[in-house]
Amino acid sequence: MMGIVRSLIHTLLLQGKKGDDIETGCRQAGYQGSRSTLNTMIAQERKQCLQPSSVIKPKEVLSALWKMSHPNRPSGEIEKEWEASWPPIQKLLTLLVTFRQMFVKKDDTLFDSFLQIETWAGFPRIQRFLRRLNHDAVAIRHAVLLPWSNGVAEGHVHRLKVQKAIMYGRGSFDLLRKRVFHRSIMS
């Protein structure tokens, strides 16, 4: 009986049927087991019969392009598969390189050109990113132009949060304060 059910599941999956339709078909064929067992068989058949499509994930593309666009050490080439399926990818790489150069060259005039959303037509993720950047335009200009960083403060905050997480449920605020002060005296 299970062999018949598995072959039926296989056939229905190839037809693009979903779980409820597969269950109905299997019940009509005489399957009397539980839905969870049927779901397990469906999952196993999906792994065996359905080949994953070669979908290019935007997150992977942006991550790879970001790594390639490093201003001091550009690396790699755009995969031919990506370029063939989406020609504007070369334009996106060029724009990312220019964006990163803004921070290296300390030139905030490039920032104004990046806020022109029309330039990024066809790149909805980049447009959303730029809309968020536009809200913090003053802070970004300061990040580009000024030599200061809040990295040291963030490091101390992170260290404090790690100490707090380690002590969770084991001590009071006084103990946490003593641990933090003890570390600062020792440093």
trRosetta pair geometry for C-beta under 8 A, 3 or more apart (Angstrom, degrees):
i j d omega theta_ij theta_ji phi_ij phi_ji
1 4 5.8 -57 -158 34 37 111
1 5 6.4 34 149 -18 69 107
1 30 6.8 -105 -144 105 112 114
1 31 7.4 146 164 -97 109 65
2 5 5.5 -54 -147 38 37 113
2 6 6.2 39 154 -22 69 104
2 41 8.0 -147 -160 -110 93 141
3 6 5.8 -51 -145 35 30 110
3 7 6.4 26 157 -15 63 106
4 7 6.0 -58 -149 39 29 107
4 8 6.2 30 152 -19 64 109
4 29 6.3 -165 137 161 115 130
4 30 7.9 19 98 55 140 111
5 8 5.6 -56 -148 38 30 113
5 9 6.3 34 152 -22 65 104
5 26 5.4 52 -141 -139 95 109
5 29 6.7 163 -94 95 68 134
5 31 5.1 89 -106 -84 126 122
5 38 7.9 -104 176 -117 129 85
5 41 6.8 2 127 155 112 164
6 9 5.6 -50 -147 34 32 113
6 10 6.4 37 151 -23 64 104
6 41 6.2 -118 -98 -170 77 119
6 45 6.5 176 -158 -80 76 119
7 10 5.4 -48 -148 33 34 117
7 11 6.4 35 153 -19 64 104
8 11 5.7 -53 -148 36 32 111
8 12 6.2 26 156 -14 66 109
8 22 7.9 136 128 -157 91 80
8 25 5.9 -171 167 132 119 114
8 26 5.9 147 101 -91 137 74
8 29 5.6 -112 -77 -25 166 167
9 12 5.9 -60 -145 42 28 107
9 13 6.2 31 156 -22 65 107
9 22 5.8 53 -124 -162 74 123
9 26 6.9 17 -66 -73 86 120
9 41 5.8 -160 -47 131 171 106
9 42 5.7 -138 -158 -97 127 64
9 45 4.7 176 121 -12 117 169
10 13 5.9 -56 -149 34 26 111
10 14 6.6 24 155 -17 61 107
10 45 5.3 -134 -80 -157 68 125
10 48 7.9 -50 -109 88 105 114
10 49 5.3 152 -143 -65 86 155
11 14 5.9 -59 -154 36 30 110
11 15 6.6 25 150 -16 64 108
12 15 5.5 -56 -150 38 36 112
12 17 4.1 -50 174 42 93 138
12 21 6.6 -176 -172 116 126 99
12 22 4.8 149 111 -105 149 85
12 25 5.6 175 -78 47 144 161
13 16 7.7 57 179 -66 33 18
13 17 6.7 -84 -80 50 30 83
13 22 7.3 26 -59 -92 73 132
13 42 7.3 155 -74 -153 118 79
13 45 5.7 180 -16 126 154 117
13 46 6.2 -156 -142 -88 145 67
13 49 5.7 111 93 81 135 136
13 50 6.3 -105 156 -47 121 111
14 49 6.4 -86 -63 156 92 133
14 50 8.0 -167 -87 -78 59 82
17 21 4.1 -121 -168 94 109 129
17 22 5.4 137 117 -57 119 80
17 25 7.3 26 156 -9 167 138
18 21 5.4 89 55 17 66 104
18 22 7.0 -126 106 -7 30 95
19 22 5.6 -59 -144 37 28 111
19 23 6.3 30 158 -21 66 104
19 39 6.7 14 -139 -106 125 84
19 42 6.2 73 -111 171 83 175
20 23 5.6 -51 -148 33 31 112
20 24 6.5 33 153 -20 64 103
21 24 5.7 -51 -150 34 33 113
21 25 6.5 32 153 -17 64 106
22 25 5.8 -56 -149 38 32 111
22 26 6.2 29 155 -17 67 108
22 38 7.3 162 117 168 106 114
22 42 5.9 105 110 -102 161 124
23 26 5.8 -58 -145 39 30 108
23 27 6.2 31 157 -20 66 107
23 35 6.4 0 -118 -123 136 90
23 38 5.8 86 -104 138 86 157
24 27 5.8 -55 -146 36 28 110
24 28 6.4 27 155 -18 63 107
25 28 5.8 -57 -150 37 30 111
25 29 6.4 25 152 -16 64 108
26 29 5.5 -58 -148 39 34 110
26 31 4.0 -12 156 20 95 144
26 38 6.2 169 74 -131 163 126
27 30 7.9 126 -178 -9 28 8
27 31 5.7 -77 -83 62 38 89
27 32 7.9 91 -129 -84 69 44
31 38 6.9 94 150 -92 146 116
33 37 4.6 -66 148 69 130 141
33 38 6.4 155 90 -47 106 87
34 37 4.8 99 62 6 84 100
34 38 7.0 -145 101 -2 47 89
35 38 5.4 -56 -150 40 36 115
35 39 6.2 42 150 -25 68 102
36 39 5.5 -46 -146 33 34 115
36 40 6.6 39 151 -21 62 100
37 40 5.6 -50 -154 32 34 114
37 41 6.6 32 149 -16 65 103
38 41 5.7 -54 -150 37 34 110
38 42 6.3 37 150 -22 66 105
39 42 5.5 -51 -145 35 33 114
39 43 6.4 35 154 -20 65 103
40 43 5.8 -53 -150 34 30 111
40 44 6.5 29 153 -17 64 106
41 44 5.7 -54 -148 37 33 111
41 45 6.3 31 154 -17 66 107
42 45 5.8 -58 -147 39 30 109
42 46 6.3 36 152 -25 65 104
43 46 5.6 -50 -148 30 31 115
43 47 6.8 32 153 -19 62 102
44 47 5.9 -54 -156 32 33 111
44 48 6.5 19 153 -10 65 111
45 48 5.7 -63 -146 43 35 106
45 49 5.5 -2 172 6 75 116
46 49 6.9 -67 -123 49 20 86
46 50 5.2 -24 -163 25 62 123
47 50 7.6 -24 -70 48 7 84
52 55 7.9 -93 165 12 89 93
54 81 7.7 -89 161 -175 129 138
56 60 7.3 -127 -174 66 64 115
56 61 6.2 50 164 -53 106 120
56 81 7.3 175 -81 127 121 103
56 82 6.0 129 -136 -109 147 80
56 85 6.1 161 -9 85 143 147
56 86 7.1 -129 79 -7 156 127
57 60 4.4 78 74 7 100 107
57 61 6.9 -175 90 -10 51 85
58 61 5.5 -57 -147 37 36 113
58 62 6.1 31 159 -17 71 106
58 125 6.1 156 155 -24 138 149
59 62 6.0 -55 -145 39 29 107
59 63 6.2 30 155 -20 63 109
60 63 5.7 -56 -146 37 29 112
60 64 6.2 27 157 -16 65 108
61 64 5.9 -59 -149 39 28 108
61 65 6.2 24 155 -16 65 110
61 82 6.1 146 -117 -137 111 136
61 89 7.0 -98 -170 -127 126 119
62 65 5.7 -55 -142 40 31 110
62 66 6.1 36 156 -25 65 105
62 125 6.7 -90 -66 107 148 148
63 66 5.8 -52 -148 31 28 112
63 67 6.7 25 154 -15 62 104
64 67 5.9 -57 -153 36 32 109
64 68 6.3 28 152 -18 66 109
64 76 7.1 -100 -177 112 94 156
64 79 7.8 -8 147 -11 162 105
65 68 5.5 -57 -144 40 34 111
65 69 6.0 28 159 -22 68 111
65 78 7.7 21 -94 -100 87 95
65 89 7.5 -141 -84 -171 131 91
65 92 6.2 -29 -152 121 162 107
65 93 5.3 -129 -147 -96 107 78
65 96 5.5 123 146 16 107 166
66 69 6.0 -60 -143 35 27 108
66 96 6.4 -120 -97 -170 52 141
67 70 6.6 -18 -174 -28 39 105
67 75 6.6 -50 142 62 90 107
67 76 7.0 43 106 21 103 136
68 74 6.0 34 174 -163 60 80
68 75 5.9 -118 -118 69 56 58
68 76 4.8 -92 -100 67 102 104
68 77 7.7 123 -132 -86 136 12
68 78 7.4 51 -138 -66 178 68
68 93 6.4 -34 97 -139 127 113
69 74 6.7 -7 -131 -116 19 93
69 93 6.2 -168 -76 -161 105 69
69 96 4.0 -104 -79 118 170 107
69 97 4.4 -136 -150 -75 97 64
69 99 7.7 29 149 54 145 93
69 100 5.4 149 134 1 104 139
70 73 5.1 -9 102 64 128 69
70 74 5.9 -175 62 -83 71 44
70 75 6.9 18 34 5 115 90
70 100 6.8 -126 -129 166 29 163
71 74 7.5 7 -124 -54 13 87
71 97 6.9 125 -91 -160 71 72
71 100 4.8 -162 -40 122 102 111
71 101 5.3 139 -108 -85 129 63
71 103 7.9 -165 -6 66 145 88
71 104 4.5 -118 100 -32 164 153
72 104 7.3 169 -48 -115 86 139
74 97 7.3 5 -97 -113 125 116
78 82 5.7 -110 175 75 93 120
78 83 5.1 97 122 -55 122 109
78 89 5.8 139 -154 123 144 124
78 90 6.6 -111 -1 -83 163 71
78 93 6.4 -106 -64 -48 122 150
79 82 4.5 86 69 4 92 104
79 83 7.0 -172 90 -6 47 86
80 83 5.7 -59 -146 41 35 109
80 84 6.0 35 156 -22 69 108
81 84 5.9 -55 -145 36 25 110
81 85 6.4 9 161 -6 62 112
82 85 6.2 -68 -146 45 26 99
82 86 6.1 -42 176 44 66 101
82 89 5.4 86 141 -81 104 175
83 86 7.2 -88 -129 66 18 60
83 87 6.7 49 -176 -109 63 46
83 89 5.7 -118 -98 56 60 128
83 90 6.7 50 -125 -45 105 96
86 89 5.1 86 103 -38 98 105
87 90 7.1 -36 176 13 58 101
88 91 4.9 -47 -167 35 71 118
88 92 6.2 76 136 -25 83 97
88 122 5.6 -25 125 129 178 144
88 123 7.6 -141 129 -58 134 95
89 92 5.4 -51 -150 34 39 116
89 93 6.5 42 151 -21 67 100
90 93 5.7 -50 -151 33 34 112
90 94 6.5 36 150 -19 64 104
91 94 5.7 -54 -152 36 33 113
91 95 6.4 31 152 -17 66 107
92 95 5.8 -56 -148 38 31 110
92 96 6.3 32 154 -20 65 106
92 123 6.2 140 -103 -94 112 137
92 126 7.4 -155 -134 -46 102 149
93 96 5.7 -55 -147 36 31 111
93 97 6.5 34 154 -21 65 103
94 97 5.8 -53 -151 32 30 112
94 98 6.6 28 152 -16 63 106
95 98 5.6 -55 -149 38 34 112
95 99 6.3 39 151 -24 66 104
95 114 7.8 128 -174 -115 100 90
95 119 7.5 149 -119 142 136 114
95 120 7.3 137 176 -95 166 88
95 126 7.9 45 111 -155 141 157
96 99 5.4 -49 -146 33 34 115
96 100 6.5 30 157 -14 65 103
97 100 6.0 -58 -151 39 30 106
97 101 6.3 35 149 -25 64 107
98 101 5.4 -52 -147 32 33 117
98 102 7.0 50 150 -34 61 91
98 110 6.4 -158 162 -162 94 129
98 114 7.8 -179 110 -75 106 106
99 102 5.8 -40 -166 9 35 117
99 110 7.4 177 -110 143 39 121
99 114 5.9 92 -104 -105 95 142
100 103 6.1 -53 -167 33 46 106
100 104 6.6 38 142 -14 72 108
101 104 5.3 -59 -145 42 43 110
101 105 5.5 22 163 -4 79 113
101 107 7.7 -9 129 39 83 116
101 110 7.1 -161 88 -125 91 175
102 105 6.6 -62 -133 49 20 95
102 107 5.7 -107 -140 68 61 79
102 108 7.2 80 -172 -100 105 33
102 110 4.1 -141 -98 79 107 133
102 111 6.0 116 -164 -58 148 74
102 114 7.4 -61 -44 -21 156 139
102 144 6.0 -47 148 -128 95 128
103 106 7.4 23 -171 -74 29 47
103 143 7.6 -33 -118 130 102 94
103 144 5.9 -111 -104 -118 59 76
105 110 7.8 86 66 -9 123 139
106 144 6.0 141 -143 162 51 74
106 145 6.0 97 -171 -115 93 42
107 110 5.2 71 105 -6 102 106
107 144 7.3 -75 61 169 26 125
108 111 5.0 -28 -167 10 63 123
108 112 7.7 71 145 -20 70 86
108 141 4.9 54 -140 -138 141 83
108 144 4.8 137 -83 93 87 141
108 145 5.6 -28 -38 -53 126 105
109 112 6.0 -39 -166 21 47 112
109 113 7.5 42 144 -11 65 100
110 113 5.8 -56 -160 37 45 110
110 114 6.5 43 146 -21 72 106
111 114 5.6 -58 -151 36 35 112
111 115 6.6 36 153 -24 67 103
111 137 7.5 131 152 -151 128 86
111 140 6.4 152 -140 122 141 118
111 141 6.4 -146 57 -88 168 76
111 144 6.4 -125 -49 -26 131 162
112 115 5.9 -54 -151 30 33 111
112 116 7.6 45 149 -31 59 93
113 116 5.9 -38 -166 9 42 116
113 119 7.1 64 168 -43 76 164
114 119 7.5 -103 -130 66 33 144
114 130 6.6 -154 149 -119 83 116
114 133 7.7 -35 120 104 115 155
115 130 6.1 158 -126 -174 48 110
115 133 7.0 -135 -98 99 87 112
115 134 5.7 109 -141 -92 111 96
115 137 7.2 18 -90 -107 145 118
116 119 4.6 75 97 -12 102 110
116 120 7.8 146 99 -3 64 84
117 120 5.8 -67 -162 44 47 103
117 121 7.8 85 141 -61 67 66
117 127 5.2 68 -154 -135 103 93
117 130 5.8 173 -95 95 83 141
117 131 7.3 34 -92 -63 131 81
118 121 5.8 -4 -167 -40 48 106
120 123 4.5 -80 178 57 91 114
120 126 4.6 -131 -166 104 139 121
120 127 5.3 178 102 -69 124 77
120 130 6.5 164 18 -10 155 147
121 127 8.0 53 -93 -70 35 127
123 126 3.8 7 132 28 120 120
123 127 6.2 145 95 -24 72 84
124 127 5.4 -52 -146 34 36 115
124 128 6.5 37 157 -19 67 100
125 128 5.9 -52 -152 34 33 109
125 129 6.4 35 148 -20 64 106
126 129 5.4 -52 -149 36 36 117
126 130 6.3 36 153 -19 67 105
127 130 5.7 -55 -147 37 31 110
127 131 6.5 36 152 -23 64 101
128 131 5.7 -49 -150 30 33 113
128 132 6.8 31 152 -15 63 103
129 132 5.9 -60 -158 37 32 109
129 133 6.4 32 146 -20 66 107
130 133 5.2 -49 -143 36 38 115
130 134 6.3 49 153 -31 66 99
131 134 5.6 -46 -152 24 32 118
131 135 7.4 37 149 -21 58 96
132 135 6.0 -48 -163 23 39 112
132 136 7.3 4 151 10 65 104
133 136 6.2 -78 -156 55 38 89
133 137 6.9 76 146 -81 70 64
133 140 6.0 36 -166 -53 92 158
134 137 5.7 1 -156 -54 39 106
136 139 4.5 -44 178 45 95 117
136 140 5.6 100 116 -27 89 96
137 140 5.8 -60 -146 38 30 110
137 141 6.3 32 156 -21 66 104
138 141 5.8 -53 -151 34 30 111
138 142 6.6 29 151 -16 63 105
139 142 5.6 -55 -152 37 33 112
139 143 6.3 37 149 -23 66 104
140 143 5.3 -49 -146 34 36 114
140 144 6.4 35 153 -18 65 102
141 144 5.8 -55 -150 36 32 109
141 145 6.0 7 162 -1 68 115
142 145 6.2 -66 -133 50 27 95
142 146 5.0 -6 -176 8 71 123
143 146 7.1 -43 -95 47 14 90
149 152 7.4 108 97 -3 89 80
150 153 4.9 -47 -173 43 81 115
150 154 5.7 87 126 -26 85 100
151 154 5.6 -57 -144 39 31 112
151 155 6.3 38 155 -26 65 103
152 155 5.6 -51 -153 29 31 115
152 156 6.8 28 152 -15 63 102
153 156 5.8 -55 -154 36 35 109
153 157 6.4 34 150 -18 67 106
154 157 5.5 -53 -145 38 35 112
154 158 6.2 39 154 -22 66 105
155 158 5.7 -53 -148 35 30 112
155 159 6.4 31 153 -19 64 105
156 159 5.6 -51 -147 35 33 113
156 160 6.4 34 153 -19 64 105
157 160 5.7 -55 -150 37 31 113
157 161 6.4 31 152 -18 65 106
158 161 5.7 -56 -148 37 31 111
158 162 6.4 34 153 -21 65 103
159 162 5.7 -53 -150 33 31 112
159 163 6.6 33 151 -18 64 104
159 183 7.9 -156 156 125 130 157
160 163 5.7 -52 -151 35 33 112
160 164 6.4 33 151 -19 65 106
160 180 6.3 26 -114 -109 90 126
161 164 5.5 -52 -146 37 34 114
161 165 6.3 35 154 -20 66 104
162 165 5.7 -54 -147 36 31 110
162 166 6.4 34 153 -22 65 104
163 166 5.8 -54 -149 33 30 112
163 167 6.4 14 158 -6 64 112
163 176 6.4 124 131 -147 112 88
163 179 5.8 171 -165 113 131 132
163 180 6.4 152 95 -73 169 85
164 167 6.1 -67 -147 46 28 102
164 168 6.9 60 149 -65 62 78
164 176 6.2 34 -97 -134 72 136
165 168 5.6 -13 -157 -31 37 114
167 170 5.2 -120 -167 58 60 103
167 171 4.9 -55 -172 37 116 110
167 175 6.7 174 -153 106 143 116
167 176 5.8 -165 65 -85 163 93
167 179 7.4 -166 -57 8 140 159
171 174 7.9 -116 163 65 98 68
171 175 3.6 -78 171 65 132 150
171 176 6.4 153 103 -41 117 75
172 175 5.3 108 53 5 65 96
172 176 7.4 -122 106 1 42 89
173 176 5.5 -54 -151 38 39 114
173 177 6.2 42 151 -23 69 104
174 177 5.6 -52 -149 35 31 113
174 178 6.5 32 153 -20 64 104
175 178 5.7 -52 -149 35 33 112
175 179 6.5 33 152 -19 65 104
176 179 5.8 -55 -150 35 32 111
176 180 6.4 28 155 -16 66 106
177 180 5.9 -57 -147 38 30 108
177 181 6.1 24 158 -12 67 111
178 181 5.9 -58 -141 44 28 107
178 182 5.9 34 157 -26 64 109
179 182 5.7 -53 -144 34 27 114
179 183 6.5 25 156 -18 62 105
180 183 6.0 -57 -153 35 30 108
180 184 6.5 23 153 -15 65 108
181 184 5.7 -56 -144 39 34 109
181 185 6.3 34 156 -19 67 104
182 185 6.0 -56 -149 35 29 109
182 186 6.3 26 154 -17 63 110
183 186 5.7 -58 -146 39 31 111
183 187 6.4 35 155 -29 65 106
184 187 5.8 -48 -146 26 33 114
